[in-house]
Structure formats: C-alpha cells, structure tokens
Amino acid sequence: MQQRRPSRTYTVGCSVNTATEPIRVFHLIKSLGRGGAEMLLVETLRFADRNRFDYRYGYFLPWKDAMVPALREQGVDVTCFGARSSAAILLAARAVARHLERQGADVLHCHLPVAGVVGRLAGRMARIPVVYSEHNTQERYHHLTRRLNRSTWSWQAGVVAVSREVAESIRANIRSDVPVRVILNGVDVQRFRRECGNAESIRCELGIPAGAPVVGCVAVFRVQKRLQDWLEAAALLLERHPDLHFLLVGDGPLRDEVTSIVGARGLADRVHLPGLQEDVRPFLAAMDVYLMSSLFEGLPIALLEAMAMECAPVCTRVGGIPEVIRSGTNGLLTEPRQPQELARAASELLSSPELRMRLAREARRTVVEQFSMERMARQLEETYLDVLQRRANGR
C-alpha cells in the first residue's frame, strides 16, 4: 500500500482552505456514454474550482466512451478499467483501489449503483472517503441491486440525492446514519439559451416547414421513457394539428421498436428520428413544446436543458419532475401511462401561443434561478470539503 499523505484541514463554505495542494477527487461511473449522469460529469467540470480541486475520472465499459473526449479536452485524466459486465466490474474493486492509491486520491465520488458498490469496496481498500450520487429511487432498481446497495451503504461518508423524492426513497428503504444531501441537477444556462441553437438549419435539414409547430423530446430509447405513449400522443396531436411535426432525438435498445411504431402509425413523414446528437441545442431550439412520457425519473437533465432553451414542457408527474414543474406556471403535468392526457395538454399549448410563450419564459426563469450548473458545482465541492473535515475530526 502507498503511504497516505498526512491529513489536512478543510474549511467548508470559505473561498480558501488550508490545504497546500488541490484536493484530488476521483469520479467513478459504469460508463461514459451519453446518459444524463455521464453528461453531468462533463458539464460540472466546466464550473469546477480547478485551483482548489484536481478532478480525475474512471469508468468500466470500454465501448461506452462518448464523453471521454469532452473530459480530456478539459485537461483531465480519464482511465478505463476495462470490465465488460456487472460481475466483472465488481471484481475490479482491487484494481480501482490500487489506482486510487497511485493517484493519491482524497475523495472517491461514485455515480449509479454498480459503480457505487465497487467504489465503496475500493474506498475501504484504499482507506479514502466515498461520496455516492443517487440518481433514482430505490424502488426502481432490481432486487439484487438494492440488496448490494444496502449491504455496502454504510461504507461511504456521504450521499448526494438528485431530488427530494430520491432522498425520501433512500430514507424509506435504507436505515443508515450516512448523511444524505439533496443537490439538484444543474444546467449551463449560458450555453443553453434559445439564441444559441440554429433552429433554421435543423428544420431545413429535416424538411420541416418554417412555420410548422414542433413537439419534441431528447431521450434514451428504453422502457422507462414509455415512448409508445409518446408516439400515441403524437398520433392524437396530429389529428388536431395537421401541420405538426415531431422530433424524437436519441437512440437506445428500443430503437427498432420505435421505428416500427412510427411506420405502423403512418407517422414516418412527421416523426423525425435524427439519432444521438453531440449537441442537442439546435434541436431544442426547433421545438415549441417539450413532451415527456416517462414512467419514472430522477431529475432529468434533458428536461432542464429544454426549459433553459424556452421549450414549454408537458411531462408526466413522476420522480423529481414535480420539483421542477409547477403545473400551469412553467409547464403542464399529467399522470403517467395516459397518452390521451399528454396529447390534451400539449394541444392546449399549441392552440394558445400566448400561454405557450408564457410557460416557456417561466420555464427558463426556473432553471436560471434554481438549477444552474454553477450552483450545483459549488454544492458538490462543499460536500467534498465537509466529508474531509468530518474525517479529519474523526467522525
């Protein structure tokens, strides 16, 4: 084992700490594909205090590496541990611990359950504090995942919940004294402004007439998103608004099913499927209404980005979404599994440009005031300092 550096003193909530060198934070996640948690790592790094913190990153699935270039472009080290299954990831704990020791990491920050479990094991081996970010409710995980989570939960120093609902789920399902802090997801509100997207180029590229209204969504094509409901709502909306077009941006395991439904419903000339996009801003800028049909969520980043781009949101009332959207003020909410209600709410906005624009402006105001990326980055850094200070005090 490499000898650990002597303990240092940290001051929470102050612009200067007494450490003589940056605090080394190592982020660990299962993959670095284009999921919400993965993209958050890239975005929070842009707002990190690099004078006080030295960030490094590790992941396991080598074929899911879309975010690696964006991290390396910001001058940070990224390591792939090369595991190809959840079982192999768990067996990689010792390799992760050795890497943490070589790098002299001060804090290990894990994201999502599998990386959380292996990170707690590695943290114990390397004898460094672990912070874990929980992005979903415990009830949504497989029973084995929940069991592994619970059995290793006490081996960490702090937990970040991305919404109040996620925090309540932790308290209801896991008995532990580990502190849980709610830190709401954030968005770079300067990058995500409507004028930053070139909507005209996207409309031209996809053959959407200049004056046609557009309903859209950015999503991973998986069961959670209930895209069959989304497409059912699209078909209903097209009956009421015959000039309407739809943008469904993304990809995933249900791509073939989505394509099949689009064809079967005769929507191929109106539902545009541009696939995964490195920059979603032009697509969001082309949307008038942002429609989400999810069955469950934590606090979806794509929704916050859409709201920052002044898309009027219509969403299912699930997960952390009601913590963002106040129905009738900055968007509209419906119950899940009810595509008719989604279509009704979206039709209300399409039929009333004044209402749609008012909700869109309030949506951006909400994100700017409550969900900025700068706020999120500062709160995460306060969490690291708090964990290290409590460790130094023997707690």
Summary of the structure (lengths in Angstrom):
residues: 395
radius of gyration: 21.8
end to end distance: 23.6
largest distance: 69.2
contacts: 1353
relative contact order: 0.13
helix: 45%
strand: 16%
